Amino acid sequence: MALVWLAMALLTGQAISSDVLRVFSIAASLATIVFLLYDHFIWKWYIVRLFTGKPTVAGTWRGLLQSDYIRPGESQPVAPIPTVIRVKQTNSTLVATLFTGESSSVTEQGRLIRETDGRWRLSWIYVNEPRPPFQHRSNHHCGVCDLYLAGRDGELLTGRYFTDRKTVGEIELPEWSKASYGDAASALAASEFEPAKPFARWRRP
């Protein structure tokens, strides 16, 4: 109501004291600070997620990608590819970066969605850029990826992707690390990966 009154006063040219404007300015600043604190930090506190149910998926996920893509000059789809997906997350944003030994991708749009059946889905549009030594057999392309938190307690990311090369594939990522890896080689060689625990629970069996 206070914001409506302020808007009407400004539109009608009604005089507003500097004290009133100062109060609104302070209130707006405080609201912005609270929003930013919640969006970046408070939402992921364990006690908060006990009530919201929102999972934390940030970190690095590791597993395999199976594509139906057939490279030029070959007759069979490529073999399963060791794959790493790094996820950065706030309450309102999601950025997923996929790394393999031959390419990496950049998120254009990303979301964490709760389906009507209660499942959580990571969905993003991406641009994939092969490394120079492999561009002769794998072109720059765009795609969409949808991965679900699966398993007994969300410890597995699994789903499908589609590309503008008219190829599709499946991804399964059973291992997770809280570290944020920036390339496939170091993540695939690391030993600290384990099953993820993305959900806050009142008690664990």
N, C-alpha and C positions, 0 to 999 in steps of 0.2 A: 504493500500500500504506500509506503514511504517513497518508493521509486516512482510509482504512478503519480503521486502528488508532485514530486520534483519535475517529472517530465511535463506535466500539465502547466506547472508554473513557468517553466522555460518556454513552452510553446505560446503561452498567453502573454508573455512579457512581464509577469508578476515579479516584483522585486524580491530578491532572496538575499538574506544577510550573509556576510562572509563566514560567520560562525556556523550557520547551517551547511554551507558548502564545505567547510572544513570537516564537519562531522561526516558528511557523505563521502568525502575523499578518504578519510581515515577508515570508514567502514568498508569501502570498496577495496582499499589496500589490504585490510585484514582478511577479507573474503578471498582475495587472490592468493594471499600467503597460505591460508588454510587449504585452499584447493590444490595448490602446488605441493604442499606437504603431504596431503592425502594421496594425490596422484602418483607421487614418486616414492613415498616411504610408508605412510600409515596403512595403506590398503593391504600391504603384504605382511603386516604383523600377524603372527599366528592367532592371537586372540580375536583380531578383526575378521580373519578368514574363517574362523569357526562359525561366524554368523553369516558372512556373505557367501561362503562356499566357493569363492573364486580361487582357482589354482595358480600357483607360481610356476611358470614354465621357462623362466630365464635360465640361461646357461648354455651348455653345448650337448647336443644329442648325437649319438653315434649308431650307425647300423648299415643297412644295405639298400640300394636303389636297384630296381629291376625295370628296365625300359624295353619297349618293343621297337626302339630305334635300330635301323639297319644302316651301318656305315657304308659310304660309297665304295663299290667294288666288292662288298661282302653279301652273303645270302642269308645269314642268320642274325637275329637280334644280339646286341652286345651282352656279355656275361654280367652277372650281378656286380654292381659297382660299390665299393666301400664309400660311405657317404657320411658327412658331418653337417649338422644344421646348428648354427649359433642363433640363439633367440635373445633379444633384448626386449624388456617389457616394463611398461608402467601400467597404472590402472586403466588408462585410456588409449594406449598405443601398443603396437606389437611390430617388431622388425625381425624378420627371419632371413638369415644369410646361409645359403647352401654352398658347401665346398666339397669338391671331389679332387682327385689328383690331376684332373684335366681342365676344370673350369670352376667358376664361382658365380653366384647370382646376387642381385641386389633387389630388395623389396621395393615395390612401387606403392602398394597399399597392403596393410596387414590388419587383421582383426582376430580377437579371441571371442568366440560366439558360443553361447549356451543354447543347445538345441531344445526343442519342446520335450524331448524324451529325457532331458537331463544331462546328456553327454556334452562334452566341451570339444569344440573344433577350432583348430588354428587354420586360418584361411588367408592366403596372400597372393597377390599378383607379382610376378618377378621378371627381371631381365637377366638372362644368362650370357656370360661372356667367356668363351673358351680361352685357355692360355695359348699364346702364339704358336708353340710347337704342335698344337693339336687342331688348329683352325682349318687345316686342309680336310679334316674328316668330320668336324663338328662345327656347325655355323652358329653365329650369334642368333639367339631366339628369345621369345617371350613365352610366358606360361602362367598357369594358375595351379596352386597346390592347396589341397585340403587334407589335413592330418587330424586324427582324433586321439584324445587321451584314452587309452584302452588298458587291458589287463585288469587284474584284481583291484588295484588301487591307483590307476592312472600312471603306472610305471612304464608304459609303452606308448610311443607315438607311431601311429600307422595310418596309411591312407593312400591317396592317388594324386597324380598330377597330369596336366594336359598342356601341350605346347602348340604354338602356331605352326610347327612343322608337321602337325597332324599326327603326333606321336603321343602315347600315353605310357604311364608306368606306375609302379607301386613302390612305396617307401615304408620300411619298417625300422624303427630306431629304438632298440631295447635298452640302450645304455645312456647314462647321463652324467655330466660333471657340472658343478657350479662354476667352474672356470670358464672364461669367455675366450675360446680359441679363435685365432684369425686365419687359420689355414688348415687344410686337410692333413698334411703330413704330421704336424705336431700333435694334433688331436688323435689321429689313428695310432700313433706310437705311445700315447700316454697310458698310464696304468691306474689312474685314480677314478676311472669311470665305474658307475654302479647303477642299480635300478633307481629311478627317480621316485620322489615322494612329493608330488605337487600339491596334494590336498592337506588341509588342516583337519584333524579328527579329534573328537572329544576323547576318544581312547582308541588305542590300536590293539586288536586281538593278539 
